[in-house]
């Protein structure tokens, strides 16, 4: 028996603003927790031990949130997003509290996984709730702000994490979620009312299970490959084989399911499959390339981790400016098709310009290149979500929204792994030895090396990172070609 979310016509303007504000806070908390622990990890290890399990503090959250995203999308469609948000926030806050109470690395990793089970739902539900309360023509403005929030979290997360460790203790990185999360969910609950209608549904458990196995094994293979397990190891190929088998089983199950997790008929819709492919490609370009920018800044330019975080802010400004402009264009014209085309062009130009950076690149020049790339992100992601929500039936809104996020996340995971292998290979060939940037060569170690050695390492990093940007530019060209196929469906002035 289910609650169906209240229709937009009954939502007052004040309530809508409260819903957007509450959901925005929850989205920010979930996004921050992907990155906020990075600068605190050395302190956490010193306190809890378990250095060999260090990477799992991050991987556990990412893995859990990736797996559950499509499930939350479908459950929100079936059982109403109000109750589903309560479940998601409840798991996220419970996981946060347990993370703060952790007394061992194993306990912390398990608590992070629980936190991820809630956080993964917040990403999907935030965008889906916007689809419930705001008409398609006005949706782009809000989703553009959310895109900027998501981007900014990747920059300010490590900064906030470092500040909490220095000013208080690493436990507060997790405790801080509790008061803000509780206030946000109270605001959401008071403004987003149920209709009281009840409907029975059949959950596609087998589809959910096979999709979860597919995403879990794929995420594990890409996050552990090249570090914990070798690319040519039986474990890596085993994970890929399981992912392939589970994916085939998922497709066969979805063809017969009464209420499938991801209805396959959606892939027959031009807007759905093109936006899904573009999300995958642009997610790969963004996560795959931005992951290596801090290495360039800290190793090639020699700035501190804090300064390197601040130097990425122009990308966030680019996203904010472009997403705001895109929202206004969609609101005024009711059209969107031209925007992903411009977005892809910005990505190609931004990434091509970044292939020219070296140890002598001025900060202003680097900031301009990064802002151009950010404008590509801001002109793409919010538009894709708005376009697909406008095109699909209301009863599949959450499912379609979740699919876009899933393809973006998977694209990013695969690209980080592939670009990481390319970067490491180029770096090793330049230095003439196997080098682990994350461990053997860091900002602290560089300070103790002679100037000549520092210059040689900086040059090797620049040499290794250029192909990553060229690959990202190539992905931008591919996104441009797919954008040309995207069909224009005029944005509705009212909800379904």
N, C-alpha and C positions, 0 to 999 in steps of 0.2 A: 504494500500500500504506500502510495507516494504523495509528496507535496509537489505541485507544479508551481514554478515561480510566477509571481504576480506579473500581469501584463504591463507594458509601459504606460498605457493610458491612465492607470491608477497611481502612477508614481509622480508625486509633486516635485517641482524643481529643487526645493530644499532637500528633499529626501534623496533625489538623484545625486546632488553634490555630496551628501553625507556618505552615500554608497561608494561613489568614486574615490573620495578621500580615504575611507576605511580600507577599501580594496587596494588602493595605491600603497598604503602603509604596509599591508600584509605582503604585497608583491615585493616591496623594497626589502623587508626582513628576509624573505625567502631567497632573494637574489644575493643579498649581502652574505648570507651564510655559505654561499658557494666559494667566496674568496676571503672572508674575514679571518679565517683561521691560518692562512698561509704564513703571515709574519709571526704568528704566535707559536707555530709548530716547534721551533727549537726550545722555547720555554716549556711547552707542554711535555716534550720528551725528557727534558731535564727533571721535571717534576714526577712524571709517571713512568719513565723508562719506556722500553719497547721500541727502540729506534728502527728495528727491522720492519715494524708494522706502520711506520710513519705515513706512507703514502695513502694508506687505507682510511685515514681520518678525512681526507678529501674524497677519495674514490667511493667510499661507502655512501656519502651524501649524494654524489652525482649519479651513482648506479641506481639507488633507490628512487630518486626523483625522476630519472629517465624512464624507468620501468612503469611507474604508476601513472604517468601523464595521460596516456590514451585511455586508461581505465577510468580516471576521474572525468574525462570528457564525456564518455558514454554514460557513466553513472549519473552525472549531472543532468544529462538529457532525459534519463529514465526517471530519476527520483527527485528531480528539482535541485537547483543549484544552492538554495538556501541551506538545506540540511547537509549537503555535500561540503559546503564551505565550513560548516561547524566541525565535521569530521576531520577535514584537512587541517584546520587551525588547531584543533585539539591534539592531533598527532604531532604537529610541528612544535607546539608549546610544551607538550609532555617530553618530547625528545630534547628540546632545549634545556629544560630543567634537569633532566638526567645527565646531559652532557656537562652541565655545570657542577653536578655532584660526583662526576666520575673519579674513581680512585685508582683505576688501572687503564692501560691502553686498550685492552679488549672491551672493557665496559664502555669507554668513550666511543669506540668504533661502532658498537652495537647501538648506542644511543644516537650516533650520527645517522645511522641507517634509518632508525625510527623517525628522526627529524626529517630526513629526506622523503620518507613516505608521505609526510604532510606537506613539505615544501614543494614537491612535484605537483601536487594538486593545486596549490595556490597560483602557480604560473598559468595553468589552463583555466581555472575558474575565474581568475581576475579578468581575462580577456573575454570569457564567455558571459560573465555577468554584465559587462559593458554591452554585449550584444542583446541582453534582455531589456536594458533600461534606456538605451540611446538609439535613435534611428540611424540607419546606415550612412546617410549623408553627413551626419554629425559625429560619427564614430571615430573617424580618422584623427580628429584633434586629440581626443582622450588617449587613443592607442599610441599616438605619437609621443605624448608625455610619458606613458608607461614604457615605451621603447627607450627613451632617454634615461628614465629611472633605472632600467635594467642595465644600460650601458654604464651609467655613472657608478653603479654598485661595484662593477669590476675594477674601477679605479680607486674609489674611496674605501672599499672593503679592506684591503691590506693596510691602508693608512689608519683607519679606525681600530683595526685589530692591534696594530703596533702601539697605538695610544693607550688602549685599555690595559695591555700587558704592562706598560711602563707606569701608568697612573694608578692602577688598581691591581688586578690579577687576571690571568687568562680565563678564569671561571666566568667573569663578567661579560666576556664575548657572547656567551650563551644566555646568561641571566637577563641581559638587557632586552631580549626578545619578549620576555613575559609581560611587563607592564604595557608596552606598546601594542603587543598582540592582543591582550585582553581588552584594552580600550578600543582598538580597531574593530574587534568582533562584536563588541557591545553596540558600537555605532552602526555596523552593518545589520545586525539583528533588528535594531529599532527601525531601520529605514526600508529594508528589503522584506516585504511582507509576503507570506504564502497566500494562495487563493483558497486553500481548504479543500481543493479537489483531490480525489484519490483515484489512482489507476494501478492496475496490476501489470507487472512486467515479468518477462522471463530473461534472466541474465545468462549471457553467453560465457559460461565458466571455462569451457574448453578453449574457446577463442582467446579469452583473457590469459589463460595459462600458457598457450603456445606463443602468443605475442610477448608475454613477459620473458619467457625463455629466450626468444629471439633477441630482444633488446638487451637482456642481461649478459648473454654470452658475447654479443657484439661489442657492448661497452667494456666488458672485461678484457676482450682480446685487444681492443685499441688502447685501453689505458695501461695494461700490463705489458703489452708487446714492446720489445726493445729495451725494457728495463728489468722487470721481475722475471719475465720469460723471454727467451730468444725468439726472433721472428721465424726461424726455421725449426723451432722445437715441436715435438709431438703435441705438447700442451696447447700451443697456439693454433696449430692446424685442427686439433680436436675441438677447440672452441668455435672455430669458423665452421666446421662440419656440423656441429650441433645447431649453430645459428641457422645454417642453410636448411637443415632438416625441419627445424621448428617453424621456419618461415613457410616452407611448402605445406606443412600440416596446417598452419594458420589459414592460408589461402583456401585450402580444401574445406576446412571447417566453416569459414565465413560464407562460402557459397551456399551452405545449407542451413546456417543458423537462422533462427526466428527473428532475433534482434541482435545482429552482429556488432562486435566492438567497433569495427571500421567497415561499414557497408561497402562492398566492392563496387556497387553501381555508382558510387560517388566518383570513381576514377574514370567513368565515361563522360563526366562533366568537364568541359574545357577549363573552366575557371579553377576547379578543384585540383586537377592533375598538374596544370601549369604552375599554379602557385605553390604546390607541394614540391615540384622539381626546383623552382627558383629558391624556395626556402632552404632546400638541401644544399644547393650550390652556393648561395650567399652565406649560409651558416658556415660552410666549409671555408670560404674565403675569409670571413671575419675571424672565427676562432683559430683557424689554421695559421693565419699571419700575425694577428695581434699577440698571440701567445709568445712569439719570439722577439717582440719589440723590447720588453724589459731586458732581455739578454744583450741586445744591441746597446741599449742605453747604459747599462751597468758595466758591461765588459769593454765595449768599443769606445764609449765616451767617458766611462769611469765615474758616473754619477752615483749617488747613494740610492738605495731602494726607495726611500721616501721621495726623492727628487724625480726618480724615474716614473713613479706613480703620478706625480703632478704633471709631468711632461706628456702624459697621455690624455690629459683633460681636453685639449683641443678637439680630439675625436668626439668626445661627449657633446661639446658645443656644436660641432658639425651635425651630429644626430639631432640635437634639440632644435636647431634652426631649420633643418630640412624637414623634420617630421611635423613641426608646427606649420610650415608653409604648405606641406602636402595636405595636412588636415583642412586648412583653409580652402585650398584649391578644390578638394573633394566636396567640401560643404557648399561652396559657391556654384560649382559646375555640375555636381552629381556624376562626375566622370573620374576615372582613375588610370586608364590603360597607359597613358603617356608617362606616368610617374615611375613605374619600375624600369622603363626604358632609360629615362634620365638617371635613375639610381644605378643601374648597371654601368652606364657611361662614367659616372662619378667614381665607381669602384675601379674600373679599368684605368682611368686617368690617375687616381690616387695611388694605386698599387704600382703603376708604371713609374710614377715620380719617385716612389720609395725605393725603386731599384737603383737610384742614383746616389743614395745616402752613403756617407763614409765617415771617417773619424773627424773630418773637418767641416761637416755640414752644420751651418748655423742653426741655433734653436728656433729662430723665427721661420726659417725655410722648412725645417722638419715639422713645425706646428701647422703650417699651411698645408703641407702634403697630407698630414694626418686629418686635418679638418675636412679636406676634400673627400677623403675616404669615408669619414663619418657622415658626410652629406649623402653618400651613396647608401649607407645603412639606413639613415633617417628617411630617405625617399623610397625605401623598399619594404622593410618589415611591417610598419603599420598599414601600408597600402595593401599588402598581401592578405593580412588578417581581415581587413575591412571588405576586400573584394570577395573572399571566400564566404564570409558570413552573410554577405548580401545575396550570394548566388544559391546557397544551399537551403533546403527547407528548414523551418524553425526547429523541428524535432531533432535535427542532426547538427545544430549549431555548435554545441560543445564538442561533439565528435570531430567535426571539421576543423575547429580551432585547435584541438589537441593534436590532430594529424600534422598541421603545419609546424607546431612547436616540436613534435617528435622528429620530423624530417630535418629541421634546423639543428637539433641537438645531435642527431646521428651523423649528419654531414660534418658538423664541427668536430666530433670525436674521431671520425675517420681521417679528417684532414690534419688534425693535431698529430696523430700517429704517423701519417705519411710524410708530412712536412718535417716532423721530428727526425725521421730516418734519413731524409734528404739532407737536413741541416747537419746531423752528426757525421754523415759520410763525407760531406764537403769539408767540414771542419777538420776531420781526421786526416784527409788528404793534404790539407793546407799545412797542418802542423807536423805531419809525418808520423803521428802516433795517435793512439786512441785517447780521446779526451772526453771527460764527462763535465760539461759546463756547470751542471747543477752542483757537482760535488768538488772536483779537483780544482776548478778555476772559478773563483768567485771574487766579488769586490774586495773582500778582506785579503785574500791571497795575492791579488794583483798588486796591492800596495807594497808587499814585501819583495816584489820582483824588480830587477833592473829596468830602466826606461826602455832599453832596446827590446827586452823580452815582452814588456807591456805593449809596445808598438806592434810587434810581430803577432801577438795574440789578438789585438784589436783588428789588425788587417785580416786575420783568418776568420774572425767572426763576421766581418763585413762581407768577405768573399763567400761565406757559407750562407748568409741570410738573403743575398740577392736572388738566388733561384726560388726561394720560398715566395718572394713577392712576385716574381714572374709567373709562377704557378697560380697565385691568387688572381693576377691580372687575367690569365687565361680563363679561369673560372668566371671572372666578370664578363668576358666575351661570350661564354656559353650562356650565362644568365641573360645577356642582352638578346641573344638569338631566341631563347625561349620566351622572353618578354614580348617579342614581336608576334608570337602566336596567341598570346593571351587575349581572350575575347572581352569586349566591353559590354558589361551588363549595367545599365543606368542604376545608380544608387537610389534606393527608395527614400522618400522623405519621411516615411513612417515605418514602424516595425511591422513584421509579418502580421 
